[in-house]
Amino acid sequence: MHLHRCSASPPPLQLSLQHLHRCSSSSPPIGLVKPTLTAHPVSDMNSLKAKPTMQCHVVAMPYPGRGHINPMMNLCRILASKNSNILVTFVVTEEWLGFIGSDPKPDNIRFGTIPNVVPSERVRAADVYSFAEAVMTKFEAPFVRLLDQLEPPVTVIMADTFLFWAVGVGNRRNIPVASFWPMSSSMFTIIQHVDLLVKNGHFPSDSAKSEEHVDYIPGISSTQLVNIPFNGRNQQTTPRILEAFSWLNKAQYLLLTSCYEFESKVFDVLKAKFSFPVYATGQIVPNFDFGENTKHSDDNYLHWLDCQPRNSVLYISMGSFLSFSSAQMDEIAAGLCDAGVRFFWVARDETSRLKEVCGHRGLVVPWCDQLMVLSHSSVGGFWSHCGWSSTREGMLCGLPFLTFPIIFDQILNSKLIVEDWKIGWRVKQDVGMNNLVSRVEIARLVHKFMNFENDEVKEIRTRASEVQRICQRAIAKGGSFETNINAFIQDLSHSMVTE
């Protein structure tokens, strides 16, 4: 276990777009990233201890996955940049330190590492459930050993909600715990109100009831049961998720990664339900430049985008973790070609094969700086797996969506995009079925989606632009984001100890 000092960053409140989206949803695939930061001697820890300004020590413990690490790190950047009296120790496995250890951060963020006690990120997708079980059962002991080594004394633990054991660690040591929820507030409240699903015969759910409506969960608009992704049928993960939520009442804070304006009813329900503070930390990209990015790097894909007409490119990303079958990927590739539109596809390890299939109208890459691409003027739509980070980034950039969820909360996010916010269409209409979406269906849908003269397209683009304006107001000075972040920092200040 080691502590690692981080490189310097811009002054407080001047985080650039480049710094903030280094951990964007389409981060480089694991095979393309080389560990670049070596462990510093433990004596480095003593130099931090000697600094009298480090008064509030936040230990951040994310679940080891892109969709969990990225938003927690972004929040830690904001906290560290807004208040120099906050020191963050960001805890990752030795493997993950190799992936993100060289990313720029404020001086008052450092890494703490624990051994690789869980399967490698490279094979996580092969057995999602065994990986999750390992995280929930094997992380606690090395985390506790790391806590024993940390200086100055820890004043608050920020832990992913799924790492429920961290609440117990904090309680035993009299350290406050902030539970960090990296998905939508709507997903949170569905799990929180599982008793209502049970009462109505919808948990565990029966596929025969998939079209029945769920209209009794506080804050959630009426929807078909098929759009409620927490169905209780998975005997491996369901008990662990319920166990994690059973610990919430013993936490001291709840951090939701939602923008209040889009899930206000859910937020108000949760704020009333818990006796401790609940914060909507929303869009954690405070100084985002919504104009054209002229100072970008020399990446070839950005130059390709520069050469495309405004709003002409469909951006496609299935996330950084799971993927579709090769057969479905082939149908998507063929459908895109048949649609005759320009597209930019982040295909990860399928890149070489799909390049041959897709021809010259599109660009296929293994990874990209997603936020940079989404904010580019040539991008006019977002085909997404609906991971929560990707969903928020697309909303921030004012893009309409084609939704193609794969698993768990992505299904609910697709519902929010299509039914609640009305800024997208589903690629696959029969949610939950395993049949392929054909190239013919894909070509027809994509061609219509990128036809801006179509009245239906005009409607979702108008709403997407309004969503962007709401995001802008939320992250502006005095907006809901700043209000919630400042409130959390103010509460943390009560735990600060002057050295």
N, C-alpha and C positions, 0 to 999 in steps of 0.2 A: 504494500500500500504506500502510495507516494502523493506528495503535493506538487503541483506544477504551476509555476508562474506563467502568466499569459503576456502576449505582446501588447504594445500600447495601442490606444484607440483615439479617435477624435475626442475633443473636450466634451463634458456632460451636455446632453441635449443636442449634440451635433452629430449623432450617428447618421452616417450616409446610407443611401439605398444599398450600396455595395455591402456594407457591414451587416445590414439587417437581413438581406436575403441570401447570404452565404449558406444558410441552413434551409433554403427553400425546399419545397416538397419534392422537386425533381433533382435532388442532390446527386453528385456523381455516384454511379453504381459502385458497390464496395470493391469490386475487383480493380477499379481504376484509381483508387486512392491509396497512397503509400503513407505509412506512418512517418511523420516528419519531426515529431517532438519527443525528445528523450527525457527521461526522468531527471529532475534536479535533485541534489542531495537534500536530505531532510533538514539540514541546517538552514535551507532557504525559508523553512517555516518559521524559524526564529526571527528572521528579519521582518516577517509580517507581524509577528507578535510584538515587536518593538515599536510599531507605528501607533502613536496614541490616537490617531483619527479613526481607526477601525473599531467602531463601538458596537455595531450590530452585525453579528455573524450569522448569515443565512447559509444553511447546508441544503443544497438542492439535490434531490434523488429522483431522477426520471426513470420511467420504464425504458428498457433498452430497445428503442425503435425510432425511426425517423419521425413518425407522426407524434411521438411523445417527447423526444429530446428537443426537437427544433422549437416548438412553442415555449417549452420551459426555459430554454436558453435565451430565447428572444425576450421573455419576460425578465429574466435575470439581468440581461443587458440594460433594459430600461431602468430597473431598480438601481443598478450600480451607477448608471449615468446620471440619474436624477439626484442621487444622494451619495456623496463620497464617503459618508460615515458607514455605509453598508459594505461589508465584505462578503462575497459569495464564494463558497467552496462548492463547485459543481462536480458531483460524483458520477463517474462512469466506469465501465470495465476497461481493462487495459486495451482490449481490442478497439473499443469505441474511442479511446484517447488517440489511437492511431488514425482514426477517421476524421476527427474534428479538432484535434489538439492544436493545430497550427492556425485555426481561424482567428481573425482579429477580435479582441475583446477589450473592454476597459481594464485598467490596471488592477482594479479591485475585484476582479473575478479570477479565480485560480481553479485548477482541476484537482480533485482527489480521486485516486483510482482504487478499485478493488479487483481481485483476480478474476480471470475468465471462468467463472463457476457455472456458466450457462453455455449452451451450444453456440457456435459461431453465428454471427449475423448472416454469413454466406449460406447457411443451410437452414435458417429459421423457417423459411416458407415451406420446407419439406415436412415439418411436423409442428404446426403452430401451437397445438395444445400442449405437447410435451415441453416446448420452449416456455410457454406461459407458466406451467407448473413449476419449472425449474426457477424461474424468476421469483415466483411467490414463496418458494421454500428454501432457496439457497443463497439469497442475497443478504438476508438479515444478519447472519453471523459476521461476515467480513465488513458489513456496514458498521456494525457496533464496534468492531476492532478499530476501524478508521476513526470513528467518533472519539475513541479514547486517546487518539494521537493528536487531535486537532487543537490548535491554539489560534486565536483566543477562544474562550469558552463559547459553545454554540448557544445562540439565543433563540433560533427558530429553525425547524426542519420543514422544508418545502418538499413534499413527496407526492408522486403520482398516486391518484386515488386507488389504483389497482395494487399498489404496494402497501396494503393495509397494515402489514406488520410494523411499518414505520410509525404509525400512530401509537402502537403499544410501546415501541422504543422511546418515543417522546414522553409518553405518560409515565413510564417507569423512572425516567431521568428528570422529570419536571421541566421538560423542554416543550414549548408550544409547537404545534404542528399545523401547517397550512396544507390542506388537501388540494391538489392541483388536478383539475379535470380537463383533459386535452380534447374532448369531443364536444358536441353541441349540448347546450343546456337542456334541449328537448330530450336528447338521449338520456341525460342524467335523470330527469324527472320521471321518465318511463320506468327505469330500473328502480328508482326510489319509491314508486307507487305500484310495485309488482303485486302487492296485496289486492289491488283493484282488478288486475288482470286475472288473478286466481279466483276472486269472487265472481267474476263474470264468465268463468269457464274458458278463458283465453290464455291460461298459463298452467301447465304446458299447453301449447296450442296444437290444434288439430288442423292438418292441411285442408280438410274438408270445410273448415270455417274461414278460410283465407279471405273470402269476400265479405265477411261480416264486418260491421263498422265498430270502431272503438271511439267512443265519444264521451268517456267518463274520466279521463286522466286530466287533472287540473293543468290548465295552460296549454294543452295540446289540442289542436283543431281536429275535428272528426276525420277519420281516415280508415281505410280498410286494414284489417288485421295483418295482411301480407306486408304492409309497410311498417309494422312494428317488429324490429329485428331482434328483440329480446323475447324469444318464444319458449325458452326452457327446455327445448328438445335436445340440446347438446349437454349430455350428462357429464362431460369433462370440464367444461368452463362455467356452466351455470352456478354450481355451488360456490366456486371461488369468487365469482362476481358478487353474489349475494353476501358472501362473507366480507368482502371488501366494503360493501355498503353498510354492513352492520356495525362497522367501526367508525363511521362518519360522525356520530354523535359525540365521540370522544376526541375529535379534532377541535382546534381552536379557531380556524379560519377555513373558508372554502373559496377557491379561486376558479372561476368559470371562464373559459376562453371564448366567450360569446360577446357580441356587441349588443348592448341592452336594447337598442332600438329595434332589433330584429326578433328578439325573443323576450320581450318585456313581460308578457303574461307569465311565462315560465319562471323568469327571474323573480318576479314579485311573489309567486307561490313559494319558491325555495327560500327566499329571504324571510318569509313569514313562518316557514316550517322549522328553521334552525334557530337555536338560541345564540349562536355565534355569528360574527360578521360574514357576509357573502358578497363577493366582488365580481363584477362583470369586467374582465380585463380586455375583452374585445379585440380589435385590430391592433396588434402590437407592432405596428410599423409607423411610428409617429411622424417622421419627416420624409414621407414618401413623395417623390416628385411625379405628379400626374401628367406632366408634359413629356415631350419626346426626350429620350435619353441620348444625349449627344456624346457624352464622355464614357462610352463603353469600351470594353476590352477589345482585343483583336480577334476574338473568336469568330471563326468562319460563319457559324450559323447566324450571328448577329448581322454580319455583312449581307448574308442571303436575305434576311428580313428587310434590311434597308432597301433592297432592290425590288421589293414587292409593293403593289398598290395598297393604299390605305384600306384597312378593314377586310383585306382579301384572303387572309390566311386563317385556316382552322387549326388551332393548337390542340394536340392530342397527347394526353398523358394518363397512364393507368396506375400511377403512383410508384413508390420505390420498393414495394414489398411483394405483394401477390400479383398474379397476372391471369389472363384467360388461357384457354387451351390453344394449341397451335392451330387447330382447325378454325377456331373463332378469329384468331389473329389473321389468318389467311382470308377469311370472309371480309373482315374489316379493310384489309389492304386492297382487295379487289373492288370493294364497294367505293372506297375513296377514289380509286382510279376511274371507275365508271362514272362517278359524280362529276368529274372534270373540274374540281376545285383545287386551289392551292392548299397544301397542308404542311404542318410541321409536327412530326411525330417523335416523341421520346419513347424509344422501344427497348431500352436497356439491352439485355443480352440477345434479343431477337434482331438487333439492328442490321447485321450483315445480311441475314436472310431476307428481311423485309425490304432492304434497299433494292434488291434485285426484282422484287415483285412490284414495287410502287412506281418505278419509272422516274420521269424527270419533273413531273408537276409538283412533287412534294419533296421535303427534306426529312430524312430519317436519321436520328442521332441517338447515341446511347444515354446521354444526359444533357441537361442545360441548366442555366440559372433561370429557374421558372418565373420568378417575379419580374425579372428583366424582360423575358419573352412576353409574358402576359401584358405588360405595360407598353409594349412596342406598338406603334401606330398601325402597323400592317396587320396585326392580329385582330380578327373580327369575331371569333367565337372560341369556345372552350369545350372540347369533348373530354369529360372527366370521369374518373372512378368515384368521385365525390368523397374522398378523404376530407376530413374537416379542415385541415390546413389549406388544401387546394381550393376547397369551396370558398373559404374566406378570402383567399388571394384573388380568385376570379371575381368575386363581388367587389373587392377593393378596386379592381381595374375596370369595372363597369361592363363585363362581358356576359353575353347570354350563354347558356350551357346546353350541351347534349349530355345527358346523364347515363352512365353505364356502371352502376355500383357492383361490387364484387362480394362484399361480406359485411356483416354486423352493422355498425352505425352508418356506413355508406348508404345503405338502403333508406334509412330515415332521412339522411341529408338530401338524397334525391327527391324524396317526398316534399321536403321543405322548399327546395329549389323550384319544383314543378307546381305543387299545389298551393303552397302558402305565399311564397314570394313571386311566383309566376314569372320567372326569368329563364326558363329552360323547358326542354322537351326530353322525354325518355327515349333512349334508343331501343330499349327492350320493354315492350308493353306488359308482358306477362311476368311480372316480378316473381322471383323465386323458382321459376321453371328452368330446366337445364338445357332446353333446346337452343340451337344456334340461331343467331340473327343472320339472315342471308345477305349476300352481297347486293341483291336486288333491293331489299328493304333499306339497307344502309345507304346505297347510292341515291335512292329516292329521297330519303330523309335529309342527307347531307346537302344535296343539291337545293332542296327547298330552304334549309336552314341558312345557307349562305347567299340566298337570293333576297337582297335587301329591298326589293320592290314588292315583295309579298307582304300583305297586310298583317298576317299573323306574326311574321318576323319583325315587322316594324313595331308591333305591340311589345314583344318581349325585349327588344333592344331599347325601347323607351323606358321600360320598367328597370332594365339593367342599369341604365344611365342614372335613374333616380336612386337606385340602391347605392351606386357609387357616390352620389352626392351625400347620402345619409352617412356612409362610411367616412367621407371627408369631414363632415361636421362632427362626427363622433371622436375623431382623432385630432381635431383642431384644438387650439388652446381654449380651455374652459369646457371642452366637450365631455361626454360621458366616460370616455377612456381615461382622460387625465383625472377626472373627478374620482374614479374608482382607484386608480393607481395611487394618487395622493392620499386617499383614505387608508389604503393598505400600509403605505409608508408611515403615515401618522400612527397607526396602531402598532407597527413595528417599533416606532420610536419609544414606546413605553417599555420595550424590552431591552433597549440599548443600555449598555453599561459603560460609564466613563472610566477610562484606564488611567 
